[in-house]
Protein backbone atom coordinates (compact mmCIF):
# COMPACT_ATOMS: atom_id res chain seq x y z
CA UNK A 1 0.00 0.00 0.00
CA UNK A 2 1.56 3.26 -1.19
CA UNK A 3 -0.52 5.47 1.08
CA UNK A 4 -2.08 7.25 -1.90
CA UNK A 5 -5.82 6.75 -2.25
CA UNK A 6 -8.00 7.30 -5.30
CA UNK A 7 -11.74 7.20 -5.74
CA UNK A 8 -13.67 5.84 -7.44
CA UNK A 9 -11.93 2.65 -8.52
CA UNK A 10 -14.12 2.28 -11.60
CA UNK A 11 -16.23 4.78 -13.49
CA UNK A 12 -18.49 4.08 -16.44
CA UNK A 13 -20.11 6.99 -18.19
CA UNK A 14 -21.35 8.19 -21.57
CA UNK A 15 -19.83 10.45 -24.18
CA UNK A 16 -20.37 14.12 -23.50
CA UNK A 17 -20.54 13.67 -19.74
CA UNK A 18 -18.32 15.13 -17.02
CA UNK A 19 -16.63 13.22 -14.21
CA UNK A 20 -14.44 14.04 -11.23
CA UNK A 21 -11.65 11.81 -10.02
CA UNK A 22 -10.34 12.26 -6.50
CA UNK A 23 -6.91 11.66 -4.99
CA UNK A 24 -5.54 11.87 -1.47
CA UNK A 25 -1.74 11.98 -1.30
CA UNK A 26 0.47 10.26 1.24
CA UNK A 27 0.58 11.99 4.59
CA UNK A 28 3.05 14.85 4.41
CA UNK A 29 3.42 14.87 0.63
CA UNK A 30 2.89 18.27 -0.92
CA UNK A 31 3.13 17.36 -4.62
CA UNK A 32 0.40 15.61 -6.54
CA UNK A 33 0.76 14.38 -10.11
CA UNK A 34 -1.86 13.02 -12.50
CA UNK A 35 -1.04 10.48 -15.20
CA UNK A 36 -3.12 8.77 -17.86
CA UNK A 37 -2.39 5.20 -18.92
CA UNK A 38 -3.87 3.93 -22.17
CA UNK A 39 -2.95 1.13 -24.54
CA UNK A 40 -2.00 3.40 -27.41
CA UNK A 41 -0.31 6.26 -25.50
CA UNK A 42 1.24 4.42 -22.56
CA UNK A 43 1.77 6.39 -19.37
CA UNK A 44 1.48 10.11 -19.97
CA UNK A 45 1.97 12.93 -17.48
CA UNK A 46 -0.99 15.28 -17.28
CA UNK A 47 -0.41 17.86 -14.57
CA UNK A 48 1.40 18.54 -11.28
CA UNK A 49 0.35 20.53 -8.24
CA UNK A 50 2.53 21.54 -5.34
CA UNK A 51 0.96 22.82 -2.13
CA UNK A 52 -2.12 24.04 -3.95
CA UNK A 53 -0.43 25.62 -6.94
CA UNK A 54 -0.08 24.28 -10.45
CA UNK A 55 3.60 23.52 -11.13
CA UNK A 56 3.79 21.73 -14.46
CA UNK A 57 1.53 20.76 -17.30
CA UNK A 58 1.95 17.89 -19.69
CA UNK A 59 -0.28 16.50 -22.39
CA UNK A 60 -3.48 17.58 -20.72
CA UNK A 61 -6.45 18.38 -22.93
CA UNK A 62 -8.30 21.65 -22.52
CA UNK A 63 -11.40 19.63 -21.59
CA UNK A 64 -9.50 18.40 -18.52
CA UNK A 65 -8.72 20.44 -15.44
CA UNK A 66 -7.42 19.79 -11.97
CA UNK A 67 -6.99 21.46 -8.63
CA UNK A 68 -5.37 20.82 -5.29
CA UNK A 69 -7.23 21.85 -2.17
CA UNK A 70 -5.90 23.27 1.14
CA UNK A 71 -6.01 19.80 2.69
CA UNK A 72 -3.76 18.71 -0.23
CA UNK A 73 -6.22 16.31 -1.83
CA UNK A 74 -6.61 16.77 -5.56
CA UNK A 75 -9.38 16.38 -8.10
CA UNK A 76 -9.12 15.80 -11.83
CA UNK A 77 -12.15 16.97 -13.79
CA UNK A 78 -12.79 15.49 -17.23
CA UNK A 79 -15.54 17.04 -19.32
CA UNK A 80 -17.16 16.55 -22.72
CA UNK A 81 -15.93 13.00 -22.53
CA UNK A 82 -15.03 11.12 -25.69
CA UNK A 83 -14.53 7.42 -26.31
CA UNK A 84 -10.78 7.99 -26.49
CA UNK A 85 -10.70 9.27 -22.92
CA UNK A 86 -11.25 5.73 -21.68
CA UNK A 87 -8.09 4.92 -19.72
CA UNK A 88 -6.60 4.35 -16.31
CA UNK A 89 -5.97 7.59 -14.46
CA UNK A 90 -3.31 7.52 -11.79
CA UNK A 91 -2.52 9.99 -9.12
CA UNK A 92 0.94 10.04 -7.56
CA UNK A 93 2.42 12.02 -4.72
CA UNK A 94 5.86 12.98 -3.54
CA UNK A 95 7.36 15.10 -0.82
CA UNK A 96 7.95 17.69 -3.53
CA UNK A 97 11.40 18.97 -2.89
CA UNK A 98 13.25 15.70 -2.51
CA UNK A 99 13.74 13.27 -5.32
CA UNK A 100 12.80 9.98 -3.73
CA UNK A 101 10.30 8.90 -6.29
CA UNK A 102 6.61 9.31 -6.77
CA UNK A 103 4.17 6.99 -5.02
CA UNK A 104 1.19 5.93 -7.06
CA UNK A 105 -2.38 5.29 -6.10
CA UNK A 106 -4.34 2.27 -7.36
CA UNK A 107 -5.87 4.27 -10.21
CA UNK A 108 -9.34 5.01 -11.50
CA UNK A 109 -10.44 3.04 -14.54
CA UNK A 110 -12.64 5.27 -16.70
CA UNK A 111 -14.79 3.72 -19.39
CA UNK A 112 -16.62 6.05 -21.75
CA UNK A 113 -19.42 4.36 -23.72
CA UNK B 1 13.62 15.70 -26.20
CA UNK B 2 12.46 13.02 -23.86
CA UNK B 3 12.11 9.47 -25.06
CA UNK B 4 12.45 6.29 -23.05
CA UNK B 5 12.52 2.91 -24.75
CA UNK B 6 12.22 -0.63 -23.49
CA UNK B 7 11.80 -4.03 -25.06
CA UNK B 8 8.25 -5.28 -24.80
CA UNK B 9 8.64 -8.79 -23.45
CA UNK B 10 11.02 -11.00 -21.48
CA UNK B 11 10.54 -14.60 -20.44
CA UNK B 12 12.74 -16.28 -17.83
CA UNK B 13 12.67 -19.48 -15.83
CA UNK B 14 12.06 -19.38 -12.12
CA UNK B 15 15.35 -19.13 -10.24
CA UNK B 16 17.21 -17.50 -13.14
CA UNK B 17 18.23 -13.85 -13.25
CA UNK B 18 16.19 -11.36 -15.26
CA UNK B 19 17.72 -8.34 -16.92
CA UNK B 20 15.37 -5.62 -18.13
CA UNK B 21 16.90 -2.89 -20.26
CA UNK B 22 15.99 0.71 -20.92
CA UNK B 23 17.45 3.51 -22.99
CA UNK B 24 16.70 7.17 -22.58
CA UNK B 25 17.59 10.20 -24.62
CA UNK B 26 17.58 13.16 -22.26
CA UNK B 27 21.09 13.65 -20.91
CA UNK B 28 19.85 16.12 -18.30
CA UNK B 29 17.89 13.43 -16.48
CA UNK B 30 18.76 13.53 -12.82
CA UNK B 31 17.00 10.47 -11.47
CA UNK B 32 16.03 7.19 -13.10
CA UNK B 33 13.44 4.88 -11.64
CA UNK B 34 12.09 1.38 -11.94
CA UNK B 35 8.43 0.72 -11.28
CA UNK B 36 6.50 -2.56 -11.22
CA UNK B 37 2.88 -2.89 -12.28
CA UNK B 38 0.92 -6.04 -11.59
CA UNK B 39 -2.37 -6.72 -13.40
CA UNK B 40 -5.11 -4.37 -12.29
CA UNK B 41 -2.84 -2.53 -9.89
CA UNK B 42 -1.03 0.76 -9.64
CA UNK B 43 2.67 1.32 -10.07
CA UNK B 44 4.96 0.22 -7.28
CA UNK B 45 8.26 2.05 -6.90
CA UNK B 46 11.00 -0.57 -6.83
CA UNK B 47 14.19 1.46 -6.81
CA UNK B 48 15.85 4.54 -8.22
CA UNK B 49 19.31 5.76 -9.03
CA UNK B 50 20.80 9.22 -9.16
CA UNK B 51 22.47 10.05 -12.45
CA UNK B 52 25.93 10.40 -10.92
CA UNK B 53 25.87 6.78 -9.74
CA UNK B 54 26.84 3.72 -11.76
CA UNK B 55 25.21 1.02 -9.70
CA UNK B 56 22.76 0.51 -6.91
CA UNK B 57 21.92 -2.75 -5.18
CA UNK B 58 18.84 -3.40 -3.10
CA UNK B 59 18.34 -7.02 -2.02
CA UNK B 60 17.56 -9.00 -5.21
CA UNK B 61 17.56 -5.88 -7.37
CA UNK B 62 20.61 -4.38 -9.05
CA UNK B 63 20.40 -1.23 -11.13
CA UNK B 64 23.18 -0.40 -13.56
CA UNK B 65 23.48 2.99 -15.23
CA UNK B 66 25.69 3.74 -18.22
CA UNK B 67 25.32 7.46 -18.54
CA UNK B 68 27.53 7.69 -21.62
CA UNK B 69 25.27 5.32 -23.55
CA UNK B 70 22.12 6.49 -21.72
CA UNK B 71 21.38 2.89 -20.81
CA UNK B 72 19.72 1.67 -17.65
CA UNK B 73 19.17 -1.91 -16.60
CA UNK B 74 17.39 -3.73 -13.80
CA UNK B 75 18.64 -7.14 -12.77
CA UNK B 76 16.40 -9.33 -10.65
CA UNK B 77 18.29 -12.19 -9.03
CA UNK B 78 16.58 -15.54 -8.34
CA UNK B 79 13.44 -14.52 -10.24
CA UNK B 80 10.21 -15.82 -8.73
CA UNK B 81 6.72 -16.26 -10.19
CA UNK B 82 5.63 -13.31 -8.06
CA UNK B 83 7.97 -11.13 -10.10
CA UNK B 84 5.75 -11.58 -13.16
CA UNK B 85 4.54 -8.08 -14.00
CA UNK B 86 5.20 -5.12 -16.27
CA UNK B 87 8.33 -3.16 -15.41
CA UNK B 88 8.62 0.50 -16.33
CA UNK B 89 11.70 2.62 -16.32
CA UNK B 90 11.20 6.34 -15.91
CA UNK B 91 13.33 9.44 -15.93
CA UNK B 92 12.90 12.75 -14.22
CA UNK B 93 14.64 16.06 -13.96
CA UNK B 94 14.44 18.52 -11.15
CA UNK B 95 11.89 21.10 -12.18
CA UNK B 96 12.96 24.72 -12.55
CA UNK B 97 10.68 25.60 -9.66
CA UNK B 98 12.79 23.45 -7.36
CA UNK B 99 10.23 20.69 -6.98
CA UNK B 100 10.56 17.13 -8.11
CA UNK B 101 9.44 16.98 -11.71
CA UNK B 102 7.21 14.79 -13.78
CA UNK B 103 8.18 11.27 -14.75
CA UNK B 104 8.64 10.23 -18.36
CA UNK B 105 7.95 6.52 -18.66
CA UNK B 106 9.12 3.87 -21.02
CA UNK B 107 6.70 1.57 -22.78
CA UNK B 108 7.09 -1.14 -20.15
CA UNK B 109 8.57 -4.64 -20.34
CA UNK B 110 6.31 -7.56 -19.55
CA UNK B 111 8.25 -10.12 -17.54
CA UNK B 112 6.93 -13.66 -17.68
CA UNK B 113 8.37 -16.14 -15.20
CA UNK B 114 7.94 -19.79 -16.11
CA UNK B 115 8.33 -22.85 -13.92
Boltz contact constraints between the chains, C-beta under 6 A:
constraints:
  - contact:
      token1: [A, 31]
      token2: [B, 99]
      max_distance: 6.0
  - contact:
      token1: [A, 42]
      token2: [B, 107]
      max_distance: 6.0
  - contact:
      token1: [A, 43]
      token2: [B, 105]
      max_distance: 6.0
  - contact:
      token1: [A, 45]
      token2: [B, 102]
      max_distance: 6.0
  - contact:
      token1: [A, 48]
      token2: [B, 102]
      max_distance: 6.0
  - contact:
      token1: [A, 50]
      token2: [B, 99]
      max_distance: 6.0
  - contact:
      token1: [A, 55]
      token2: [B, 97]
      max_distance: 6.0
  - contact:
      token1: [A, 55]
      token2: [B, 99]
      max_distance: 6.0
  - contact:
      token1: [A, 56]
      token2: [B, 102]
      max_distance: 6.0
  - contact:
      token1: [A, 94]
      token2: [B, 100]
      max_distance: 6.0
  - contact:
      token1: [A, 96]
      token2: [B, 99]
      max_distance: 6.0
  - contact:
      token1: [A, 97]
      token2: [B, 99]
      max_distance: 6.0
  - contact:
      token1: [A, 99]
      token2: [B, 31]
      max_distance: 6.0
  - contact:
      token1: [A, 99]
      token2: [B, 100]
      max_distance: 6.0
  - contact:
      token1: [A, 101]
      token2: [B, 33]
      max_distance: 6.0
  - contact:
      token1: [A, 101]
      token2: [B, 45]
      max_distance: 6.0
  - contact:
      token1: [A, 101]
      token2: [B, 48]
      max_distance: 6.0
  - contact:
      token1: [A, 104]
      token2: [B, 42]
      max_distance: 6.0
  - contact:
      token1: [A, 104]
      token2: [B, 43]
      max_distance: 6.0
  - contact:
      token1: [A, 105]
      token2: [B, 42]
      max_distance: 6.0
  - contact:
      token1: [A, 106]
      token2: [B, 42]
      max_distance: 6.0
  - contact:
      token1: [A, 107]
      token2: [B, 42]
      max_distance: 6.0
